[in-house]
Amino acid sequence: MTFAILGAWISIFLTFAILSYLYEDNPIYKVAEHLFVGTSIGYVVTIQFYDVVKPNLIDRLLATELGAARLAYLVPLALVVCLFMKLTRRWNWLGRLAIAFVIGIYAGQNIPAYASSDLLSQVQVTARAAFGIGTQGFWDALGTVILVVGLVTSLLYFFFSREHKGALGVASRIGVWILMIGFGASFGYTVQGRISLAIGRAMEVLDIGRPAAEAAKVRGPWASLVSIVVIALGIWIAKRRKPAA
């Protein structure tokens, strides 16, 4: 038995362990959930250390060729230590300094960038399309009209200085419909992505898409059947051992 086959079997078992939550919350599901969260956190921490902390902080503090300039990196080191002070009761206020510094730097760097890329550039493109509507084809012109009307009415919905009556009320109701269509499209896109992930897992479980030689070794359907039986027995034993209320 190779590690690849063993990994495929474990993957199939964990898939059905997570799906067992559809029946009820059970110890096997909790084990799979904790394993997923722990593995994810461990992976993220490892990547952050070797890709961020070590090259940007530790290696620069130890770089003798930088001379006295490397002492500047004591500032981020102090901020990191302040973050860990949040774990204490006496010195947890020091964590606010690091958090305020991070949020301030992030906001100062990203607000102008987002304003330029997501706001000004979009306004420029929309204005260019609106003023050039006469040179567009029918469908392009219709799309431009819908874009401009949707933008204006959506913004008017959040205008609360006046009561939404009359023309403002009609515009704000149109804005609500535009917002709902946008939220619905975003939600549908998210659901479609999750369904694609579920289809991918089903193909893995049923050996669809695997090379024939690999599928003959993994035997996904049989591994699935064994996993379901083991999980069902585990849930049954857990319920038998659970004291009556």
CNS distance restraints for C-alpha pairs under 8 A (distance, minus, plus):
assign (resid   1 and name CA) (resid   5 and name CA) 6.61 0.50 0.50
assign (resid   1 and name CA) (resid   6 and name CA) 7.02 0.50 0.50
assign (resid   2 and name CA) (resid   6 and name CA) 6.39 0.50 0.50
assign (resid   3 and name CA) (resid   7 and name CA) 5.88 0.50 0.50
assign (resid   4 and name CA) (resid   8 and name CA) 6.23 0.50 0.50
assign (resid   5 and name CA) (resid   9 and name CA) 6.30 0.50 0.50
assign (resid   5 and name CA) (resid 217 and name CA) 7.13 0.50 0.50
assign (resid   5 and name CA) (resid 218 and name CA) 5.58 0.50 0.50
assign (resid   6 and name CA) (resid  10 and name CA) 6.21 0.50 0.50
assign (resid   7 and name CA) (resid  11 and name CA) 6.03 0.50 0.50
assign (resid   8 and name CA) (resid  12 and name CA) 6.24 0.50 0.50
assign (resid   8 and name CA) (resid 218 and name CA) 6.94 0.50 0.50
assign (resid   9 and name CA) (resid  13 and name CA) 6.17 0.50 0.50
assign (resid   9 and name CA) (resid 218 and name CA) 7.26 0.50 0.50
assign (resid   9 and name CA) (resid 220 and name CA) 7.49 0.50 0.50
assign (resid   9 and name CA) (resid 223 and name CA) 6.26 0.50 0.50
assign (resid  10 and name CA) (resid  14 and name CA) 6.08 0.50 0.50
assign (resid  11 and name CA) (resid  15 and name CA) 6.17 0.50 0.50
assign (resid  12 and name CA) (resid  16 and name CA) 6.56 0.50 0.50
assign (resid  12 and name CA) (resid 204 and name CA) 7.84 0.50 0.50
assign (resid  12 and name CA) (resid 205 and name CA) 5.93 0.50 0.50
assign (resid  12 and name CA) (resid 220 and name CA) 7.52 0.50 0.50
assign (resid  12 and name CA) (resid 223 and name CA) 7.04 0.50 0.50
assign (resid  12 and name CA) (resid 224 and name CA) 6.27 0.50 0.50
assign (resid  12 and name CA) (resid 227 and name CA) 7.41 0.50 0.50
assign (resid  13 and name CA) (resid  17 and name CA) 6.08 0.50 0.50
assign (resid  13 and name CA) (resid 223 and name CA) 7.66 0.50 0.50
assign (resid  13 and name CA) (resid 224 and name CA) 6.89 0.50 0.50
assign (resid  13 and name CA) (resid 227 and name CA) 5.16 0.50 0.50
assign (resid  13 and name CA) (resid 228 and name CA) 7.81 0.50 0.50
assign (resid  14 and name CA) (resid  18 and name CA) 6.15 0.50 0.50
assign (resid  14 and name CA) (resid  32 and name CA) 6.03 0.50 0.50
assign (resid  15 and name CA) (resid  19 and name CA) 6.36 0.50 0.50
assign (resid  15 and name CA) (resid 201 and name CA) 7.79 0.50 0.50
assign (resid  16 and name CA) (resid  20 and name CA) 6.02 0.50 0.50
assign (resid  16 and name CA) (resid 224 and name CA) 7.76 0.50 0.50
assign (resid  16 and name CA) (resid 227 and name CA) 6.96 0.50 0.50
assign (resid  16 and name CA) (resid 228 and name CA) 6.72 0.50 0.50
assign (resid  16 and name CA) (resid 231 and name CA) 7.87 0.50 0.50
assign (resid  17 and name CA) (resid  21 and name CA) 7.54 0.50 0.50
assign (resid  17 and name CA) (resid  28 and name CA) 6.06 0.50 0.50
assign (resid  17 and name CA) (resid  29 and name CA) 5.15 0.50 0.50
assign (resid  17 and name CA) (resid  32 and name CA) 6.28 0.50 0.50
assign (resid  17 and name CA) (resid 231 and name CA) 6.75 0.50 0.50
assign (resid  18 and name CA) (resid  29 and name CA) 5.28 0.50 0.50
assign (resid  18 and name CA) (resid  32 and name CA) 6.34 0.50 0.50
assign (resid  18 and name CA) (resid  33 and name CA) 7.03 0.50 0.50
assign (resid  19 and name CA) (resid  29 and name CA) 7.81 0.50 0.50
assign (resid  20 and name CA) (resid  24 and name CA) 6.77 0.50 0.50
assign (resid  20 and name CA) (resid  25 and name CA) 7.66 0.50 0.50
assign (resid  20 and name CA) (resid  26 and name CA) 7.71 0.50 0.50
assign (resid  20 and name CA) (resid  29 and name CA) 6.34 0.50 0.50
assign (resid  20 and name CA) (resid 231 and name CA) 7.71 0.50 0.50
assign (resid  21 and name CA) (resid  25 and name CA) 5.14 0.50 0.50
assign (resid  21 and name CA) (resid  26 and name CA) 6.93 0.50 0.50
assign (resid  21 and name CA) (resid  29 and name CA) 6.18 0.50 0.50
assign (resid  25 and name CA) (resid  29 and name CA) 6.76 0.50 0.50
assign (resid  25 and name CA) (resid  30 and name CA) 7.67 0.50 0.50
assign (resid  26 and name CA) (resid  30 and name CA) 6.42 0.50 0.50
assign (resid  26 and name CA) (resid 235 and name CA) 6.44 0.50 0.50
assign (resid  26 and name CA) (resid 238 and name CA) 7.80 0.50 0.50
assign (resid  27 and name CA) (resid  31 and name CA) 6.21 0.50 0.50
assign (resid  27 and name CA) (resid 235 and name CA) 7.41 0.50 0.50
assign (resid  27 and name CA) (resid 238 and name CA) 7.43 0.50 0.50
assign (resid  28 and name CA) (resid  32 and name CA) 6.39 0.50 0.50
assign (resid  28 and name CA) (resid 231 and name CA) 6.93 0.50 0.50
assign (resid  28 and name CA) (resid 234 and name CA) 7.12 0.50 0.50
assign (resid  28 and name CA) (resid 235 and name CA) 7.35 0.50 0.50
assign (resid  29 and name CA) (resid  33 and name CA) 6.03 0.50 0.50
assign (resid  30 and name CA) (resid  34 and name CA) 5.98 0.50 0.50
assign (resid  31 and name CA) (resid  35 and name CA) 6.03 0.50 0.50
assign (resid  32 and name CA) (resid  36 and name CA) 6.12 0.50 0.50
assign (resid  33 and name CA) (resid  37 and name CA) 6.22 0.50 0.50
assign (resid  34 and name CA) (resid  38 and name CA) 5.86 0.50 0.50
assign (resid  35 and name CA) (resid  39 and name CA) 5.90 0.50 0.50
assign (resid  36 and name CA) (resid  40 and name CA) 6.05 0.50 0.50
assign (resid  37 and name CA) (resid  41 and name CA) 6.11 0.50 0.50
assign (resid  38 and name CA) (resid  42 and name CA) 6.02 0.50 0.50
assign (resid  39 and name CA) (resid  43 and name CA) 6.05 0.50 0.50
assign (resid  40 and name CA) (resid  44 and name CA) 6.14 0.50 0.50
assign (resid  41 and name CA) (resid  45 and name CA) 6.03 0.50 0.50
assign (resid  42 and name CA) (resid  46 and name CA) 6.10 0.50 0.50
assign (resid  43 and name CA) (resid  47 and name CA) 6.15 0.50 0.50
assign (resid  44 and name CA) (resid  48 and name CA) 6.02 0.50 0.50
assign (resid  45 and name CA) (resid  49 and name CA) 6.11 0.50 0.50
assign (resid  46 and name CA) (resid  50 and name CA) 6.26 0.50 0.50
assign (resid  47 and name CA) (resid  51 and name CA) 5.65 0.50 0.50
assign (resid  47 and name CA) (resid  52 and name CA) 7.68 0.50 0.50
assign (resid  48 and name CA) (resid  52 and name CA) 5.16 0.50 0.50
assign (resid  48 and name CA) (resid  53 and name CA) 6.47 0.50 0.50
assign (resid  49 and name CA) (resid  53 and name CA) 4.76 0.50 0.50
assign (resid  49 and name CA) (resid  54 and name CA) 5.77 0.50 0.50
assign (resid  50 and name CA) (resid  54 and name CA) 5.29 0.50 0.50
assign (resid  50 and name CA) (resid  55 and name CA) 6.97 0.50 0.50
assign (resid  51 and name CA) (resid  55 and name CA) 6.45 0.50 0.50
assign (resid  52 and name CA) (resid  56 and name CA) 5.73 0.50 0.50
assign (resid  52 and name CA) (resid  57 and name CA) 7.76 0.50 0.50
assign (resid  53 and name CA) (resid  57 and name CA) 5.33 0.50 0.50
assign (resid  53 and name CA) (resid  58 and name CA) 6.54 0.50 0.50
assign (resid  54 and name CA) (resid  58 and name CA) 4.78 0.50 0.50
assign (resid  54 and name CA) (resid  59 and name CA) 5.77 0.50 0.50
assign (resid  55 and name CA) (resid  59 and name CA) 5.17 0.50 0.50
assign (resid  55 and name CA) (resid  60 and name CA) 6.92 0.50 0.50
assign (resid  56 and name CA) (resid  60 and name CA) 6.27 0.50 0.50
assign (resid  57 and name CA) (resid  61 and name CA) 6.08 0.50 0.50
assign (resid  57 and name CA) (resid  73 and name CA) 6.54 0.50 0.50
assign (resid  57 and name CA) (resid  76 and name CA) 7.76 0.50 0.50
assign (resid  57 and name CA) (resid  77 and name CA) 7.40 0.50 0.50
assign (resid  58 and name CA) (resid  62 and name CA) 6.29 0.50 0.50
assign (resid  59 and name CA) (resid  63 and name CA) 6.02 0.50 0.50
assign (resid  60 and name CA) (resid  66 and name CA) 7.74 0.50 0.50
assign (resid  60 and name CA) (resid  70 and name CA) 6.30 0.50 0.50
assign (resid  60 and name CA) (resid  73 and name CA) 7.40 0.50 0.50
assign (resid  61 and name CA) (resid  70 and name CA) 5.43 0.50 0.50
assign (resid  61 and name CA) (resid  71 and name CA) 7.05 0.50 0.50
assign (resid  61 and name CA) (resid  73 and name CA) 6.41 0.50 0.50
assign (resid  61 and name CA) (resid  74 and name CA) 7.74 0.50 0.50
assign (resid  62 and name CA) (resid  70 and name CA) 7.92 0.50 0.50
assign (resid  63 and name CA) (resid  67 and name CA) 7.73 0.50 0.50
assign (resid  63 and name CA) (resid  70 and name CA) 7.30 0.50 0.50
assign (resid  64 and name CA) (resid  70 and name CA) 8.00 0.50 0.50
assign (resid  66 and name CA) (resid  70 and name CA) 5.63 0.50 0.50
assign (resid  70 and name CA) (resid  74 and name CA) 7.76 0.50 0.50
assign (resid  73 and name CA) (resid  77 and name CA) 6.47 0.50 0.50
assign (resid  74 and name CA) (resid  78 and name CA) 6.02 0.50 0.50
assign (resid  75 and name CA) (resid  79 and name CA) 6.36 0.50 0.50
assign (resid  76 and name CA) (resid  80 and name CA) 6.17 0.50 0.50
assign (resid  77 and name CA) (resid  81 and name CA) 6.31 0.50 0.50
assign (resid  78 and name CA) (resid  82 and name CA) 6.17 0.50 0.50
assign (resid  79 and name CA) (resid  83 and name CA) 6.31 0.50 0.50
assign (resid  79 and name CA) (resid  95 and name CA) 7.99 0.50 0.50
assign (resid  79 and name CA) (resid  97 and name CA) 7.58 0.50 0.50
assign (resid  79 and name CA) (resid  98 and name CA) 5.10 0.50 0.50
assign (resid  80 and name CA) (resid  84 and name CA) 6.63 0.50 0.50
assign (resid  80 and name CA) (resid  98 and name CA) 7.23 0.50 0.50
assign (resid  81 and name CA) (resid  85 and name CA) 6.48 0.50 0.50
assign (resid  82 and name CA) (resid  86 and name CA) 7.26 0.50 0.50
assign (resid  82 and name CA) (resid  92 and name CA) 7.99 0.50 0.50
assign (resid  82 and name CA) (resid  94 and name CA) 5.21 0.50 0.50
assign (resid  82 and name CA) (resid  95 and name CA) 4.81 0.50 0.50
assign (resid  82 and name CA) (resid  96 and name CA) 7.99 0.50 0.50
assign (resid  82 and name CA) (resid  97 and name CA) 7.31 0.50 0.50
assign (resid  82 and name CA) (resid  98 and name CA) 6.14 0.50 0.50
assign (resid  83 and name CA) (resid  94 and name CA) 7.18 0.50 0.50
assign (resid  83 and name CA) (resid  95 and name CA) 4.46 0.50 0.50
assign (resid  83 and name CA) (resid  96 and name CA) 7.73 0.50 0.50
assign (resid  83 and name CA) (resid  98 and name CA) 6.02 0.50 0.50
assign (resid  83 and name CA) (resid  99 and name CA) 7.37 0.50 0.50
assign (resid  84 and name CA) (resid  88 and name CA) 7.94 0.50 0.50
assign (resid  84 and name CA) (resid  95 and name CA) 6.99 0.50 0.50
assign (resid  85 and name CA) (resid  91 and name CA) 5.63 0.50 0.50
assign (resid  85 and name CA) (resid  92 and name CA) 4.93 0.50 0.50
assign (resid  85 and name CA) (resid  93 and name CA) 7.62 0.50 0.50
assign (resid  85 and name CA) (resid  94 and name CA) 6.25 0.50 0.50
assign (resid  85 and name CA) (resid  95 and name CA) 5.76 0.50 0.50
assign (resid  86 and name CA) (resid  91 and name CA) 7.01 0.50 0.50
assign (resid  86 and name CA) (resid  92 and name CA) 4.06 0.50 0.50
assign (resid  86 and name CA) (resid  93 and name CA) 7.02 0.50 0.50
assign (resid  86 and name CA) (resid  94 and name CA) 7.19 0.50 0.50
assign (resid  86 and name CA) (resid  95 and name CA) 5.22 0.50 0.50
assign (resid  87 and name CA) (resid  92 and name CA) 6.50 0.50 0.50
assign (resid  88 and name CA) (resid  92 and name CA) 5.38 0.50 0.50
assign (resid  91 and name CA) (resid  95 and name CA) 7.91 0.50 0.50
assign (resid  92 and name CA) (resid  96 and name CA) 7.68 0.50 0.50
assign (resid  93 and name CA) (resid  97 and name CA) 7.58 0.50 0.50
assign (resid  94 and name CA) (resid  98 and name CA) 7.21 0.50 0.50
assign (resid  95 and name CA) (resid  99 and name CA) 6.25 0.50 0.50
assign (resid  96 and name CA) (resid 100 and name CA) 5.87 0.50 0.50
assign (resid  97 and name CA) (resid 101 and name CA) 6.13 0.50 0.50
assign (resid  98 and name CA) (resid 102 and name CA) 6.15 0.50 0.50
assign (resid  99 and name CA) (resid 103 and name CA) 6.08 0.50 0.50
assign (resid 100 and name CA) (resid 104 and name CA) 5.89 0.50 0.50
assign (resid 101 and name CA) (resid 105 and name CA) 6.10 0.50 0.50
assign (resid 102 and name CA) (resid 106 and name CA) 6.00 0.50 0.50
assign (resid 103 and name CA) (resid 107 and name CA) 5.94 0.50 0.50
assign (resid 104 and name CA) (resid 108 and name CA) 6.02 0.50 0.50
assign (resid 105 and name CA) (resid 109 and name CA) 6.13 0.50 0.50
assign (resid 106 and name CA) (resid 110 and name CA) 5.91 0.50 0.50
assign (resid 107 and name CA) (resid 111 and name CA) 5.48 0.50 0.50
assign (resid 108 and name CA) (resid 112 and name CA) 7.18 0.50 0.50
assign (resid 109 and name CA) (resid 113 and name CA) 6.81 0.50 0.50
assign (resid 110 and name CA) (resid 114 and name CA) 5.85 0.50 0.50
assign (resid 111 and name CA) (resid 115 and name CA) 5.93 0.50 0.50
assign (resid 112 and name CA) (resid 116 and name CA) 6.05 0.50 0.50
assign (resid 113 and name CA) (resid 117 and name CA) 6.11 0.50 0.50
assign (resid 114 and name CA) (resid 118 and name CA) 5.27 0.50 0.50
assign (resid 114 and name CA) (resid 119 and name CA) 6.93 0.50 0.50
assign (resid 115 and name CA) (resid 119 and name CA) 4.87 0.50 0.50
assign (resid 115 and name CA) (resid 120 and name CA) 6.11 0.50 0.50
assign (resid 116 and name CA) (resid 120 and name CA) 5.02 0.50 0.50
assign (resid 116 and name CA) (resid 121 and name CA) 6.12 0.50 0.50
assign (resid 117 and name CA) (resid 121 and name CA) 5.45 0.50 0.50
assign (resid 117 and name CA) (resid 122 and name CA) 7.37 0.50 0.50
assign (resid 118 and name CA) (resid 122 and name CA) 5.98 0.50 0.50
assign (resid 119 and name CA) (resid 123 and name CA) 6.08 0.50 0.50
assign (resid 120 and name CA) (resid 124 and name CA) 6.05 0.50 0.50
assign (resid 121 and name CA) (resid 125 and name CA) 6.16 0.50 0.50
assign (resid 122 and name CA) (resid 126 and name CA) 6.02 0.50 0.50
assign (resid 123 and name CA) (resid 127 and name CA) 5.94 0.50 0.50
assign (resid 124 and name CA) (resid 128 and name CA) 6.07 0.50 0.50
assign (resid 125 and name CA) (resid 129 and name CA) 6.16 0.50 0.50
assign (resid 126 and name CA) (resid 130 and name CA) 6.06 0.50 0.50
assign (resid 126 and name CA) (resid 144 and name CA) 7.66 0.50 0.50
assign (resid 126 and name CA) (resid 147 and name CA) 7.93 0.50 0.50
assign (resid 126 and name CA) (resid 148 and name CA) 7.38 0.50 0.50
assign (resid 127 and name CA) (resid 131 and name CA) 6.11 0.50 0.50
assign (resid 128 and name CA) (resid 132 and name CA) 6.04 0.50 0.50
assign (resid 129 and name CA) (resid 133 and name CA) 5.92 0.50 0.50
assign (resid 129 and name CA) (resid 144 and name CA) 6.53 0.50 0.50
assign (resid 130 and name CA) (resid 144 and name CA) 6.36 0.50 0.50
assign (resid 130 and name CA) (resid 145 and name CA) 7.53 0.50 0.50
assign (resid 130 and name CA) (resid 148 and name CA) 7.58 0.50 0.50
assign (resid 132 and name CA) (resid 136 and name CA) 6.99 0.50 0.50
assign (resid 133 and name CA) (resid 141 and name CA) 5.53 0.50 0.50
assign (resid 133 and name CA) (resid 144 and name CA) 7.34 0.50 0.50
assign (resid 134 and name CA) (resid 141 and name CA) 7.64 0.50 0.50
assign (resid 136 and name CA) (resid 140 and name CA) 5.84 0.50 0.50
assign (resid 136 and name CA) (resid 141 and name CA) 5.57 0.50 0.50
assign (resid 137 and name CA) (resid 141 and name CA) 5.94 0.50 0.50
assign (resid 138 and name CA) (resid 142 and name CA) 6.09 0.50 0.50
assign (resid 139 and name CA) (resid 143 and name CA) 6.12 0.50 0.50
assign (resid 140 and name CA) (resid 144 and name CA) 6.24 0.50 0.50
assign (resid 141 and name CA) (resid 145 and name CA) 6.26 0.50 0.50
assign (resid 142 and name CA) (resid 146 and name CA) 6.22 0.50 0.50
assign (resid 143 and name CA) (resid 147 and name CA) 6.06 0.50 0.50
assign (resid 144 and name CA) (resid 148 and name CA) 6.18 0.50 0.50
assign (resid 145 and name CA) (resid 149 and name CA) 6.00 0.50 0.50
assign (resid 146 and name CA) (resid 150 and name CA) 5.76 0.50 0.50
assign (resid 147 and name CA) (resid 151 and name CA) 6.04 0.50 0.50
assign (resid 148 and name CA) (resid 152 and name CA) 6.15 0.50 0.50
assign (resid 149 and name CA) (resid 153 and name CA) 5.98 0.50 0.50
assign (resid 150 and name CA) (resid 154 and name CA) 5.86 0.50 0.50
assign (resid 150 and name CA) (resid 174 and name CA) 7.73 0.50 0.50
assign (resid 150 and name CA) (resid 175 and name CA) 6.34 0.50 0.50
assign (resid 150 and name CA) (resid 178 and name CA) 5.93 0.50 0.50
assign (resid 151 and name CA) (resid 155 and name CA) 6.28 0.50 0.50
assign (resid 151 and name CA) (resid 175 and name CA) 7.93 0.50 0.50
assign (resid 152 and name CA) (resid 156 and name CA) 6.21 0.50 0.50
assign (resid 152 and name CA) (resid 175 and name CA) 7.79 0.50 0.50
assign (resid 153 and name CA) (resid 157 and name CA) 6.28 0.50 0.50
assign (resid 153 and name CA) (resid 171 and name CA) 5.18 0.50 0.50
assign (resid 153 and name CA) (resid 172 and name CA) 5.68 0.50 0.50
assign (resid 153 and name CA) (resid 173 and name CA) 7.98 0.50 0.50
assign (resid 153 and name CA) (resid 174 and name CA) 6.18 0.50 0.50
assign (resid 153 and name CA) (resid 175 and name CA) 4.36 0.50 0.50
assign (resid 154 and name CA) (resid 158 and name CA) 7.17 0.50 0.50
assign (resid 154 and name CA) (resid 172 and name CA) 6.73 0.50 0.50
assign (resid 154 and name CA) (resid 174 and name CA) 7.54 0.50 0.50
assign (resid 154 and name CA) (resid 175 and name CA) 3.98 0.50 0.50
assign (resid 154 and name CA) (resid 176 and name CA) 6.69 0.50 0.50
assign (resid 154 and name CA) (resid 178 and name CA) 6.76 0.50 0.50
assign (resid 154 and name CA) (resid 179 and name CA) 6.65 0.50 0.50
assign (resid 155 and name CA) (resid 159 and name CA) 6.85 0.50 0.50
assign (resid 155 and name CA) (resid 175 and name CA) 7.36 0.50 0.50
assign (resid 156 and name CA) (resid 168 and name CA) 7.32 0.50 0.50
assign (resid 156 and name CA) (resid 171 and name CA) 6.81 0.50 0.50
assign (resid 156 and name CA) (resid 172 and name CA) 5.63 0.50 0.50
assign (resid 156 and name CA) (resid 175 and name CA) 7.14 0.50 0.50
assign (resid 157 and name CA) (resid 171 and name CA) 7.33 0.50 0.50
assign (resid 157 and name CA) (resid 172 and name CA) 4.22 0.50 0.50
assign (resid 157 and name CA) (resid 173 and name CA) 7.28 0.50 0.50
assign (resid 157 and name CA) (resid 175 and name CA) 5.79 0.50 0.50
assign (resid 157 and name CA) (resid 176 and name CA) 6.90 0.50 0.50
assign (resid 158 and name CA) (resid 172 and name CA) 7.97 0.50 0.50
assign (resid 160 and name CA) (resid 164 and name CA) 7.75 0.50 0.50
assign (resid 163 and name CA) (resid 169 and name CA) 7.76 0.50 0.50
assign (resid 164 and name CA) (resid 168 and name CA) 5.40 0.50 0.50
assign (resid 164 and name CA) (resid 169 and name CA) 4.11 0.50 0.50
assign (resid 164 and name CA) (resid 170 and name CA) 7.92 0.50 0.50
assign (resid 164 and name CA) (resid 172 and name CA) 7.04 0.50 0.50
assign (resid 165 and name CA) (resid 169 and name CA) 4.21 0.50 0.50
assign (resid 165 and name CA) (resid 170 and name CA) 7.33 0.50 0.50
assign (resid 166 and name CA) (resid 170 and name CA) 6.40 0.50 0.50
assign (resid 167 and name CA) (resid 171 and name CA) 6.14 0.50 0.50
assign (resid 168 and name CA) (resid 172 and name CA) 6.01 0.50 0.50
assign (resid 169 and name CA) (resid 173 and name CA) 6.17 0.50 0.50
assign (resid 170 and name CA) (resid 174 and name CA) 6.32 0.50 0.50
assign (resid 171 and name CA) (resid 175 and name CA) 6.15 0.50 0.50
assign (resid 172 and name CA) (resid 176 and name CA) 6.23 0.50 0.50
assign (resid 173 and name CA) (resid 177 and name CA) 6.50 0.50 0.50
assign (resid 174 and name CA) (resid 178 and name CA) 6.28 0.50 0.50
assign (resid 175 and name CA) (resid 179 and name CA) 6.09 0.50 0.50
assign (resid 176 and name CA) (resid 180 and name CA) 6.10 0.50 0.50
assign (resid 177 and name CA) (resid 181 and name CA) 6.14 0.50 0.50
assign (resid 178 and name CA) (resid 182 and name CA) 6.23 0.50 0.50
assign (resid 179 and name CA) (resid 183 and name CA) 6.09 0.50 0.50
assign (resid 180 and name CA) (resid 184 and name CA) 5.86 0.50 0.50
assign (resid 181 and name CA) (resid 185 and name CA) 6.08 0.50 0.50
assign (resid 182 and name CA) (resid 186 and name CA) 6.25 0.50 0.50
assign (resid 183 and name CA) (resid 187 and name CA) 6.06 0.50 0.50
assign (resid 184 and name CA) (resid 188 and name CA) 5.96 0.50 0.50
assign (resid 185 and name CA) (resid 189 and name CA) 6.08 0.50 0.50
assign (resid 186 and name CA) (resid 190 and name CA) 6.26 0.50 0.50
assign (resid 187 and name CA) (resid 191 and name CA) 6.15 0.50 0.50
assign (resid 188 and name CA) (resid 192 and name CA) 6.00 0.50 0.50
assign (resid 189 and name CA) (resid 193 and name CA) 6.25 0.50 0.50
assign (resid 190 and name CA) (resid 194 and name CA) 6.38 0.50 0.50
assign (resid 191 and name CA) (resid 195 and name CA) 6.12 0.50 0.50
assign (resid 192 and name CA) (resid 196 and name CA) 6.16 0.50 0.50
assign (resid 193 and name CA) (resid 197 and name CA) 6.39 0.50 0.50
assign (resid 194 and name CA) (resid 198 and name CA) 6.26 0.50 0.50
assign (resid 195 and name CA) (resid 199 and name CA) 6.13 0.50 0.50
assign (resid 196 and name CA) (resid 200 and name CA) 6.18 0.50 0.50
assign (resid 197 and name CA) (resid 201 and name CA) 6.29 0.50 0.50
assign (resid 198 and name CA) (resid 202 and name CA) 6.18 0.50 0.50
assign (resid 199 and name CA) (resid 203 and name CA) 6.16 0.50 0.50
assign (resid 200 and name CA) (resid 204 and name CA) 6.30 0.50 0.50
assign (resid 201 and name CA) (resid 205 and name CA) 6.17 0.50 0.50
assign (resid 202 and name CA) (resid 206 and name CA) 6.12 0.50 0.50
assign (resid 203 and name CA) (resid 207 and name CA) 5.89 0.50 0.50
assign (resid 203 and name CA) (resid 208 and name CA) 4.74 0.50 0.50
assign (resid 203 and name CA) (resid 209 and name CA) 6.70 0.50 0.50
assign (resid 204 and name CA) (resid 208 and name CA) 6.25 0.50 0.50
assign (resid 204 and name CA) (resid 209 and name CA) 7.46 0.50 0.50
assign (resid 204 and name CA) (resid 210 and name CA) 7.62 0.50 0.50
assign (resid 204 and name CA) (resid 220 and name CA) 7.47 0.50 0.50
assign (resid 205 and name CA) (resid 220 and name CA) 5.19 0.50 0.50
assign (resid 205 and name CA) (resid 221 and name CA) 6.51 0.50 0.50
assign (resid 205 and name CA) (resid 224 and name CA) 6.72 0.50 0.50
assign (resid 206 and name CA) (resid 220 and name CA) 5.30 0.50 0.50
assign (resid 206 and name CA) (resid 221 and name CA) 5.40 0.50 0.50
assign (resid 207 and name CA) (resid 215 and name CA) 5.60 0.50 0.50
assign (resid 207 and name CA) (resid 218 and name CA) 7.85 0.50 0.50
assign (resid 207 and name CA) (resid 219 and name CA) 7.14 0.50 0.50
assign (resid 207 and name CA) (resid 220 and name CA) 5.47 0.50 0.50
assign (resid 207 and name CA) (resid 221 and name CA) 7.42 0.50 0.50
assign (resid 210 and name CA) (resid 214 and name CA) 6.36 0.50 0.50
assign (resid 210 and name CA) (resid 215 and name CA) 5.73 0.50 0.50
assign (resid 211 and name CA) (resid 215 and name CA) 6.07 0.50 0.50
assign (resid 212 and name CA) (resid 216 and name CA) 6.12 0.50 0.50
assign (resid 213 and name CA) (resid 217 and name CA) 6.63 0.50 0.50
assign (resid 214 and name CA) (resid 218 and name CA) 6.16 0.50 0.50
assign (resid 215 and name CA) (resid 219 and name CA) 5.71 0.50 0.50
assign (resid 215 and name CA) (resid 220 and name CA) 7.16 0.50 0.50
assign (resid 218 and name CA) (resid 223 and name CA) 7.72 0.50 0.50
assign (resid 219 and name CA) (resid 223 and name CA) 6.24 0.50 0.50
assign (resid 220 and name CA) (resid 224 and name CA) 5.95 0.50 0.50
assign (resid 221 and name CA) (resid 225 and name CA) 6.21 0.50 0.50
assign (resid 222 and name CA) (resid 226 and name CA) 6.22 0.50 0.50
assign (resid 223 and name CA) (resid 227 and name CA) 6.04 0.50 0.50
assign (resid 224 and name CA) (resid 228 and name CA) 6.16 0.50 0.50
assign (resid 225 and name CA) (resid 229 and name CA) 6.27 0.50 0.50
assign (resid 226 and name CA) (resid 230 and name CA) 6.11 0.50 0.50
assign (resid 227 and name CA) (resid 231 and name CA) 6.06 0.50 0.50
assign (resid 228 and name CA) (resid 232 and name CA) 6.00 0.50 0.50
assign (resid 229 and name CA) (resid 233 and name CA) 6.11 0.50 0.50
assign (resid 230 and name CA) (resid 234 and name CA) 6.05 0.50 0.50
assign (resid 231 and name CA) (resid 235 and name CA) 6.16 0.50 0.50
assign (resid 232 and name CA) (resid 236 and name CA) 6.14 0.50 0.50
assign (resid 233 and name CA) (resid 237 and name CA) 6.07 0.50 0.50
assign (resid 234 and name CA) (resid 238 and name CA) 6.09 0.50 0.50
assign (resid 235 and name CA) (resid 239 and name CA) 6.14 0.50 0.50
assign (resid 236 and name CA) (resid 240 and name CA) 6.20 0.50 0.50
assign (resid 237 and name CA) (resid 241 and name CA) 6.17 0.50 0.50
assign (resid 238 and name CA) (resid 242 and name CA) 6.10 0.50 0.50
